[in-house]
């Protein structure tokens, strides 16, 4: 049955070990149940900005393999223009058992090498040219994949039910642009309004199902990059007055020009 059991600390009563155990276990149990079935990735915060040759990562939370990692202070690291693709990533270190506690530590790295999925996740990637500024704001959906001098968040995993998903910032941008284009297809309007109401946090399964229905292609095994390209193509089709829905009986795309 469901219940709650929270210790009360009162004067002239003994402080028992069981009472402290309940205080310790309650937040952990709450986190474990709240994130049950979630994929690894950013939970909140971790905004990335650049100024005067330095990258700053704002405080935030990352979920990985059943544990929440907190960063309570901004993290700053040097970032000079090198005109090559660089990856900002978080590396997860082995747990350390200290006196009375278990500590899970990380390192934040800026390298030319792609993240190792076994022990790292990507926060962003970019290619900063000499004399340029690294932009952390985006003008439109397509701008998220600009090759030069722009922070690319497409490959950043975001924690969500059922698995990692696309950064909500990107999904919100798509939804806003879709609604501003005055979609005639109810599917586009319904998806966009639902995404906006959830602040852009949409599961990867939902994104894939929407794109499969919209584009008539199989997105089952597509990751963040494939989902992003699908959203971009869908938006371009909408602006061009073209709606693609479902598959024909022969398994080919059916195209209806509006």
C-alpha positions in Angstrom: 0.0 0.0 0.0 1.0 3.7 -0.4 2.2 5.6 2.7 4.6 8.1 3.9 6.8 7.9 7.0 8.7 11.1 7.8 10.7 11.4 11.1 9.8 14.1 13.6 12.6 15.7 15.7 11.3 16.8 19.0 12.9 17.9 22.3 13.7 15.3 24.9 13.4 12.5 22.4 16.3 10.3 21.3 17.7 10.7 17.8 17.6 7.2 16.4 19.7 5.9 13.4 16.5 4.9 11.7 15.3 8.5 11.7 18.5 9.6 9.9 18.2 6.7 7.5 14.7 7.9 6.5 16.0 11.4 5.8 18.8 9.9 3.7 16.7 7.5 1.7 13.6 9.7 1.0 15.3 12.1 -1.6 17.1 9.2 -3.2 13.9 7.1 -3.5 12.0 10.1 -4.8 14.7 10.7 -7.6 14.8 7.0 -8.5 11.0 6.8 -8.9 10.8 10.2 -10.7 13.4 9.3 -13.3 12.4 5.6 -13.7 12.7 4.7 -17.4 14.5 7.9 -18.4 17.3 8.1 -20.8 20.7 9.7 -19.9 21.2 13.4 -20.6 20.8 17.0 -19.4 17.9 17.5 -17.1 18.0 21.3 -16.7 20.4 24.2 -16.9 23.8 23.7 -18.5 23.3 26.7 -20.8 26.5 27.5 -22.8 27.7 31.0 -23.5 31.0 32.4 -24.9 32.6 35.7 -24.2 36.2 37.0 -24.7 37.8 33.6 -25.4 36.0 31.8 -22.6 33.1 29.3 -22.5 30.8 29.4 -19.5 28.5 26.5 -18.6 25.7 27.5 -16.2 24.7 25.4 -13.2 22.6 22.4 -14.1 21.8 18.8 -13.6 22.7 15.7 -15.7 21.1 12.3 -15.3 23.2 9.2 -16.1 22.6 5.5 -15.3 20.3 6.1 -12.4 22.2 9.0 -10.8 21.7 12.8 -10.8 24.9 14.9 -11.1 24.6 18.4 -9.9 26.8 21.4 -10.8 25.9 24.3 -8.5 28.3 26.9 -9.7 29.1 28.1 -13.3 32.1 26.4 -14.9 34.5 28.5 -17.1 37.2 27.2 -19.4 39.4 28.8 -22.0 38.2 28.6 -25.6 40.4 30.1 -28.3 39.6 30.1 -32.0 41.2 27.1 -33.7 39.1 26.8 -36.9 38.3 23.1 -36.4 35.4 21.2 -34.9 35.6 21.0 -31.2 33.5 19.1 -28.7 32.4 20.3 -25.3 31.7 17.2 -23.3 31.2 15.8 -19.8 33.3 12.8 -18.8 32.0 10.5 -16.0 34.6 9.2 -13.6 34.5 6.0 -11.6 32.7 6.2 -8.2 34.9 7.0 -5.2 34.1 5.6 -1.8 35.2 8.0 0.9 34.5 8.1 4.7 30.8 7.8 5.0 29.9 8.5 1.4 30.1 7.6 -2.3 31.1 10.3 -4.7 30.4 10.4 -8.4 32.7 12.9 -10.1 33.0 14.3 -13.7 35.4 16.3 -15.8 34.4 18.9 -18.4 36.6 18.7 -21.5 36.9 20.7 -24.7 38.6 18.4 -27.3 38.8 17.6 -31.0 37.7 14.0 -30.4 34.0 13.0 -30.4 32.6 11.9 -27.0 33.0 8.2 -26.1 29.4 7.0 -25.4 30.7 4.6 -22.7 31.8 7.4 -20.4 31.0 10.8 -21.9 28.1 12.9 -23.2 28.3 15.9 -25.5 27.1 19.3 -24.4 27.7 21.0 -27.7 30.1 21.3 -30.7 31.3 24.2 -32.8 33.9 25.5 -35.2 35.2 28.9 -34.2 37.2 30.9 -36.8 40.0 33.3 -35.9 38.6 36.8 -35.2 35.0 35.6 -34.9 32.7 35.4 -32.0 31.0 32.2 -31.0 27.2 32.7 -31.1 25.1 31.1 -28.4 21.8 32.4 -29.7 20.0 31.1 -32.8 18.0 33.0 -35.3 15.9 30.1 -36.6 15.8 26.3 -36.7 18.3 26.0 -39.5 20.8 28.1 -37.6 21.2 25.3 -35.1 23.3 23.4 -37.7 25.3 26.4 -38.9 28.9 25.1 -39.4 30.9 28.1 -38.3 31.0 30.3 -35.2 27.7 28.9 -33.7 27.1 26.6 -30.8 25.5 23.4 -32.1 23.2 21.7 -29.6 21.7 19.1 -31.9 23.8 16.2 -30.6 23.3 17.0 -26.9 21.3 14.2 -25.3 18.4 15.5 -23.1 16.9 13.2 -20.4 13.4 12.1 -21.1 11.0 9.2 -20.5 11.8 6.3 -22.7 15.3 7.5 -23.7 17.4 10.5 -24.5 15.8 13.1 -26.7 16.4 16.4 -28.5 17.1 19.6 -26.6 13.8 21.3 -25.8 15.2 24.6 -27.1 15.3 23.1 -30.6 11.8 21.6 -30.5 10.4 24.9 -29.3 12.1 26.7 -32.1 10.6 24.3 -34.6 7.1 24.6 -33.1 7.1 28.4 -33.1 8.2 28.6 -36.7 5.7 25.9 -37.7 2.8 27.8 -36.0 3.9 31.1 -37.6 3.7 29.5 -41.0 0.0 28.9 -40.4 0.0 25.2 -41.0 -3.1 23.8 -42.8 -2.3 20.2 -41.7 -4.0 19.5 -38.3 -1.1 17.2 -37.4 1.5 20.0 -37.6 -0.7 22.4 -35.5 -1.5 19.7 -32.9 2.1 18.6 -32.5 3.5 22.1 -32.3 1.0 23.3 -29.7 1.5 20.2 -27.6 5.3 20.7 -27.8 5.0 24.4 -26.8 2.7 23.5 -23.9 5.4 21.2 -22.6 8.2 23.8 -23.1 9.7 21.7 -25.9 10.4 18.6 -23.8 9.1 15.9 -26.2 10.1 12.2 -26.0 12.2 10.8 -28.8 9.4 8.3 -29.6 6.9 11.1 -30.0 9.2 13.0 -32.3 9.9 9.9 -34.4 6.2 9.0 -34.7 5.3 12.5 -35.8 8.1 12.6 -38.4 7.2 9.1 -39.7 3.6 10.2 -40.2 4.6 13.6 -41.6 7.3 12.4 -44.0 6.3 8.9 -44.8 9.7 7.5 -43.7 10.9 5.2 -41.0 12.5 7.2 -38.2 12.7 4.2 -35.8 16.4 4.1 -35.5 17.2 7.8 -36.0 19.1 9.7 -33.4 19.1 13.4 -32.6 20.8 14.3 -35.8 18.2 12.4 -37.9 15.3 13.8 -35.9 16.6 17.3 -36.4 17.0 16.9 -40.1 13.5 15.5 -40.3 12.1 18.6 -38.4 14.0 20.9 -40.7 12.7 19.1 -43.8 9.2 19.2 -42.5 9.4 22.9 -41.9 10.8 23.6 -45.3 8.0 21.5 -47.0 5.4 23.5 -45.0 6.9 26.8 -46.2 7.0 25.5 -49.8 3.3 24.6 -49.6 4.0 20.9 -49.7 2.5 18.3 -47.3 3.7 14.7 -47.2 1.6 12.3 -45.2 1.9 8.6 -44.7 2.8 5.8 -47.1 1.0 4.6 -50.2 -0.1 1.0 -50.6 3.2 0.3 -52.4 5.2 1.7 -49.6 6.1 4.9 -51.4 5.6 8.4 -50.3 2.3 10.0 -51.1 2.7 13.7 -51.9 -0.2 16.2 -51.9 0.5 19.7 -53.1 -1.6 22.3 -51.5 
